[in-house]
Amino acid sequence: MTPKELVQSFYDSDALYNSTTLAEFLHPDVILEWNSSKGFLKKNKEELLQLADELKIGYEAFVVQIHQIIAEDNLVSVHYTHFGTTIENPNHINRLAYFFVIWEIQDGKLYKGYQMSQLP
């Protein structure tokens, strides 16, 4: 699988809110540096798995709409919008945030991520 196919598969899966699926994509030494609307976050593998579990508690489902995905060697850039339906209102899909991320792939896994997000 190419790095681009790996990243596409990651966002097409339920990995963002399923820690079991997420663990399959993450390198053991993964680090995500995230500049969000609320400030800077740096998350390791365990913290990313915990975040996926937390998201699953409050949301019924997620959808990722990829606008652009570009790969060069072991780097993959993705521009996407993240949508979700809450447990309280599963019939209404909410735009959660806009994202841009660059993933570095190592050993066929997501190794280092540099992400920016903004609320809609």
Secondary structure by P-SEA (a helix, b strand, c coil): ccaaaaaaaaaaccccccaaaaaaacccbbbbbccccccbbbbcaaaaaaaaaaaaacccbbbbbbcbbbbcccbbbbbbbbbbbcccccccccccccbbbbbbbccccccbbbbbbbcc
